[in-house]
Amino acid sequence: MTVEEHKNAPLKYEPPKVWKFDTENGGKFSKINKPTAGATHEKELPIGKHPLQLYSLGTPNGVKVTVLLEELLAKGHTGAEYNAWLVNIGDGDQFSSGFVSINPNSKIPALLDLSTPTPTRVFESGAILLYLAEKFGEFIPEDPTQRAECYSWLFWQMGSAPFLGGGFGHFYAYAPEKFEYPINRYTMEVKRQLDVLNQHLAKNEYFCGDTYTLADIAIWPWYGALVKGLLYNAGEFIEAHSYTNVIRWTDQIAEREAVKRGRRVNRAWGDPASQLPERHHASDFEIAMSDEAV
């Protein structure tokens, strides 16, 4: 459609003077999305025996945290032992009174640190990553310039992913109807983001030069899955194969043993061999694989 044709096309939607919530127009997530916050039902959260209690789901934001926890454990930090409890957002578990008490925004992941004098709640995946990395002194460069680079890429991810998930992913994969303008708008932005990453990784092994950091852990679950065609079934649509440097980086990180473990935690769909809905001990990974073999 040309610009002139677009100008002359009949207007399909005229916003009302006051917006009203339409429960029938929410698409795939209509049962859980609402314009208000707070708990919808009373339910306490389970508490395990480890210092850290994670309430999450194996989406990209959840995977960030479980990968970091497994990396910390691989480095010998026993204080990073954690119980990972499944929060089924499709069933509205995130609106329980217990979950809302840890995250008033009702989004996964949420973390409760029981090792502090009084329990410490942490919500927002980026905040959880920073909290854990600072607590254990890992995956943040000591050099001030490199530290700034790490933080810049971490916050790049936090600011960019909503355009990928809530923008592109929603309109391309989840919206009840397909509309050209939002799909074009967010596809353009996602491809621009991938080009940012691709150009940077052409000159760097990781996002902070040759050092694997928090920035890689944050970016990989979203953009690694995207270029491998695992996110929104959009690999062909966005020509994911063309971002060769991002693919190289993605494959390199995927070979890390801690990443292999972390990506399975709180995952309750897909290939059974990729799932570990809850994690309460390191041996859970082996038990799950043994059960699958049987």
C-alpha positions as CSV (number, residue, x, y, z in Angstrom):
1,M,0.0,0.0,0.0
2,T,1.4,3.4,-1.0
3,V,1.5,6.3,1.4
4,E,-1.4,8.0,-0.6
5,E,-3.5,4.8,-0.5
6,H,-2.8,4.5,3.2
7,K,-4.0,8.1,3.8
8,N,-7.2,7.4,1.9
9,A,-8.0,4.0,3.4
10,P,-11.0,3.9,5.7
11,L,-10.2,4.2,9.4
12,K,-10.8,0.7,10.9
13,Y,-10.5,1.8,14.6
14,E,-11.2,5.0,16.3
15,P,-10.1,5.1,19.9
16,P,-12.9,6.0,22.3
17,K,-12.6,9.1,24.5
18,V,-12.2,6.7,27.6
19,W,-10.7,3.3,27.1
20,K,-12.6,0.3,28.5
21,F,-11.2,-3.1,29.2
22,D,-12.5,-5.7,26.7
23,T,-12.0,-9.2,28.2
24,E,-12.9,-10.8,24.9
25,N,-10.2,-9.0,22.9
26,G,-7.0,-10.2,24.6
27,G,-5.9,-13.0,22.3
28,K,-4.0,-16.0,23.7
29,F,-3.4,-14.3,27.1
30,S,-6.9,-12.9,27.6
31,K,-7.5,-15.0,30.7
32,I,-4.6,-13.6,32.6
33,N,-4.1,-10.1,31.3
34,K,-6.0,-7.3,33.1
35,P,-5.4,-3.6,33.6
36,T,-5.1,-3.9,37.4
37,A,-2.5,-5.2,39.8
38,G,-2.6,-7.2,43.0
39,A,-3.5,-10.7,44.1
40,T,-6.5,-12.5,42.8
41,H,-6.4,-15.4,45.2
42,E,-4.8,-16.4,48.5
43,K,-2.0,-18.9,48.3
44,E,1.3,-19.1,50.1
45,L,4.5,-19.9,48.2
46,P,6.4,-23.1,49.0
47,I,9.8,-22.7,50.7
48,G,12.6,-25.2,50.3
49,K,15.8,-25.8,52.2
50,H,18.3,-23.9,50.1
51,P,19.4,-20.3,50.6
52,L,17.7,-19.1,47.4
53,Q,14.1,-19.6,46.5
54,L,13.3,-19.0,42.8
55,Y,9.7,-18.8,41.5
56,S,9.8,-18.8,37.8
57,L,9.0,-20.4,34.4
58,G,11.5,-21.4,31.7
59,T,10.8,-18.5,29.4
60,P,13.8,-16.3,28.3
61,N,13.5,-14.1,31.4
62,G,13.4,-17.2,33.6
63,V,16.3,-18.9,31.8
64,K,18.6,-15.9,32.4
65,V,18.4,-16.5,36.2
66,T,18.7,-20.3,36.2
67,V,21.7,-20.1,33.8
68,L,23.4,-17.7,36.2
69,L,22.6,-19.8,39.2
70,E,24.0,-22.9,37.5
71,E,27.1,-21.0,36.5
72,L,27.7,-19.8,40.1
73,L,27.3,-23.4,41.4
74,A,29.8,-24.6,38.7
75,K,32.3,-22.1,40.1
76,G,31.9,-23.6,43.6
77,H,29.6,-21.1,45.2
78,T,27.5,-23.3,47.5
79,G,25.6,-20.3,48.7
80,A,24.0,-20.2,45.3
81,E,22.1,-23.4,45.9
82,Y,18.5,-22.9,45.1
83,N,15.0,-24.3,44.9
84,A,13.3,-23.5,41.6
85,W,9.5,-23.6,41.9
86,L,7.3,-23.7,38.8
87,V,5.0,-20.7,38.4
88,N,2.4,-21.5,35.7
89,I,1.6,-18.1,34.3
90,G,-1.1,-19.6,32.0
91,D,-3.0,-20.6,35.1
92,G,-2.5,-17.3,36.8
93,D,-0.1,-18.5,39.5
94,Q,1.7,-15.2,39.4
95,F,-1.4,-13.5,40.9
96,S,-1.3,-15.5,44.1
97,S,-0.9,-13.5,47.3
98,G,2.4,-15.2,48.0
99,F,3.9,-14.4,44.6
100,V,2.6,-10.8,44.7
101,S,4.3,-10.3,48.1
102,I,7.6,-11.0,46.3
103,N,6.8,-9.3,43.0
104,P,4.0,-6.7,43.1
105,N,4.3,-6.6,39.3
106,S,3.2,-10.3,39.0
107,K,5.8,-11.3,36.4
108,I,8.3,-14.1,36.6
109,P,11.0,-14.5,37.7
110,A,11.0,-13.6,41.4
111,L,13.7,-14.5,43.9
112,L,13.7,-14.8,47.7
113,D,17.1,-14.8,49.4
114,L,16.8,-16.5,52.8
115,S,20.5,-16.1,53.6
116,T,20.2,-12.4,54.6
117,P,19.3,-11.3,58.2
118,T,15.7,-10.9,57.0
119,P,14.5,-12.4,53.7
120,T,15.4,-10.3,50.7
121,R,13.0,-10.2,47.8
122,V,14.3,-9.4,44.3
123,F,12.1,-9.0,41.2
124,E,12.8,-8.1,37.6
125,S,15.2,-10.4,35.8
126,G,17.9,-7.8,35.3
127,A,17.8,-6.8,39.0
128,I,18.1,-10.5,40.0
129,L,21.1,-11.0,37.8
130,L,22.9,-8.0,39.2
131,Y,22.0,-8.9,42.8
132,L,23.4,-12.4,42.4
133,A,26.5,-11.4,40.4
134,E,27.3,-8.8,43.1
135,K,26.5,-11.1,46.0
136,F,29.0,-13.7,44.7
137,G,31.5,-11.5,42.9
138,E,31.2,-13.2,39.5
139,F,30.5,-12.4,35.9
140,I,31.0,-8.6,36.3
141,P,34.3,-7.3,35.1
142,E,36.5,-5.6,37.7
143,D,37.9,-3.1,35.2
144,P,35.7,0.0,35.4
145,T,35.5,0.4,31.6
146,Q,34.6,-3.2,31.0
147,R,32.2,-3.1,33.9
148,A,30.4,-0.2,32.2
149,E,30.3,-2.1,29.0
150,C,28.8,-5.1,30.8
151,Y,26.1,-2.9,32.4
152,S,25.4,-1.1,29.1
153,W,24.7,-4.4,27.3
154,L,22.7,-5.7,30.3
155,F,20.4,-2.7,30.2
156,W,20.3,-2.8,26.4
157,Q,18.8,-6.2,26.7
158,M,16.3,-5.1,29.4
159,G,15.2,-2.2,27.2
160,S,15.2,-4.0,23.9
161,A,13.5,-7.3,24.7
162,P,10.0,-5.7,25.3
163,F,10.0,-4.7,21.6
164,L,10.9,-8.3,20.7
165,G,8.4,-10.1,23.0
166,G,5.6,-7.7,23.7
167,G,5.9,-6.1,20.3
168,F,7.1,-8.4,17.5
169,G,6.2,-11.7,19.3
170,H,2.8,-10.5,20.3
171,F,1.7,-9.2,16.9
172,Y,3.4,-11.9,14.8
173,A,2.6,-14.9,16.9
174,Y,-0.1,-14.3,19.5
175,A,-2.5,-11.5,18.4
176,P,-6.0,-12.7,17.5
177,E,-5.7,-11.0,14.1
178,K,-2.7,-10.2,11.9
179,F,-2.2,-6.5,11.1
180,E,0.4,-5.3,8.6
181,Y,1.5,-2.1,10.4
182,P,2.5,-3.4,13.8
183,I,4.1,-6.6,12.3
184,N,6.2,-4.4,10.0
185,R,7.0,-1.9,12.7
186,Y,8.3,-4.5,15.2
187,T,10.0,-6.7,12.6
188,M,12.0,-3.7,11.5
189,E,13.0,-3.0,15.1
190,V,13.9,-6.6,15.8
191,K,16.1,-6.9,12.7
192,R,17.8,-3.6,13.7
193,Q,18.5,-5.0,17.1
194,L,19.9,-8.2,15.6
195,D,22.1,-6.1,13.4
196,V,23.4,-4.2,16.4
197,L,24.4,-7.5,18.0
198,N,25.8,-9.0,14.8
199,Q,28.1,-6.0,14.1
200,H,29.4,-6.0,17.7
201,L,30.0,-9.7,17.7
202,A,31.9,-9.4,14.5
203,K,34.7,-7.8,16.5
204,N,34.2,-9.5,19.9
205,E,34.0,-13.1,21.1
206,Y,31.5,-12.1,23.8
207,F,29.8,-8.8,24.6
208,C,32.7,-7.7,26.8
209,G,35.5,-8.7,24.5
210,D,36.9,-12.1,25.2
211,T,35.2,-12.4,28.7
212,Y,31.9,-14.2,29.3
213,T,29.9,-11.9,31.5
214,L,26.4,-11.1,32.9
215,A,25.7,-9.4,29.5
216,D,25.9,-12.7,27.6
217,I,23.8,-14.5,30.2
218,A,21.1,-11.8,29.9
219,I,21.1,-11.6,26.1
220,W,21.5,-15.3,25.1
221,P,18.0,-16.7,26.2
222,W,16.2,-14.1,24.0
223,Y,18.3,-13.4,21.0
224,G,20.1,-16.8,20.9
225,A,16.7,-18.5,20.7
226,L,15.5,-16.1,18.1
227,V,18.4,-16.7,15.7
228,K,18.1,-20.4,16.1
229,G,14.4,-20.2,15.0
230,L,13.1,-21.3,18.5
231,L,11.2,-18.1,19.3
232,Y,7.8,-17.4,17.7
233,N,8.7,-19.8,14.8
234,A,10.0,-16.7,13.1
235,G,13.4,-17.8,11.9
236,E,12.6,-17.8,8.2
237,F,10.5,-14.7,8.4
238,I,13.3,-12.5,9.9
239,E,16.1,-14.4,7.9
240,A,17.7,-15.4,11.1
241,H,20.4,-17.3,9.2
242,S,21.9,-14.1,8.0
243,Y,23.1,-13.0,11.5
244,T,26.1,-15.3,11.4
245,N,28.1,-13.7,14.2
246,V,25.1,-13.9,16.6
247,I,24.7,-17.6,15.6
248,R,28.4,-18.3,16.3
249,W,28.1,-16.6,19.7
250,T,24.8,-18.5,20.4
251,D,26.2,-21.9,19.6
252,Q,29.4,-21.2,21.7
253,I,27.4,-20.4,24.8
254,A,25.0,-23.3,24.3
255,E,27.9,-25.7,24.8
256,R,28.5,-24.6,28.3
257,E,27.5,-27.2,30.8
258,A,25.9,-24.8,33.2
259,V,23.8,-23.3,30.3
260,K,22.7,-26.8,29.3
261,R,21.4,-27.3,32.8
262,G,20.0,-23.8,33.4
263,R,17.9,-23.8,30.2
264,R,16.0,-26.9,31.4
265,V,15.0,-25.6,34.8
266,N,11.3,-24.6,35.1
267,R,10.6,-25.8,31.6
268,A,7.4,-27.7,31.4
269,W,6.7,-28.1,27.7
270,G,8.4,-29.4,24.5
271,D,10.8,-32.3,24.4
272,P,10.6,-34.2,27.7
273,A,14.4,-34.5,27.7
274,S,14.6,-30.7,27.8
275,Q,12.3,-30.3,30.8
276,L,12.9,-30.0,34.5
277,P,9.8,-28.3,35.9
278,E,11.3,-27.9,39.4
279,R,14.8,-28.1,40.6
280,H,15.6,-28.8,44.2
281,H,19.0,-30.5,44.0
282,A,21.8,-30.9,41.5
283,S,20.9,-34.6,41.2
284,D,17.5,-33.7,39.8
285,F,19.0,-33.3,36.3
286,E,20.4,-36.8,36.4
287,I,17.1,-38.3,37.8
288,A,15.1,-36.5,35.1
289,M,17.3,-38.0,32.4
290,S,17.1,-41.4,33.9
291,D,13.3,-41.2,34.0
292,E,13.2,-40.2,30.4
293,A,15.5,-43.1,29.4
294,V,13.1,-45.5,31.1
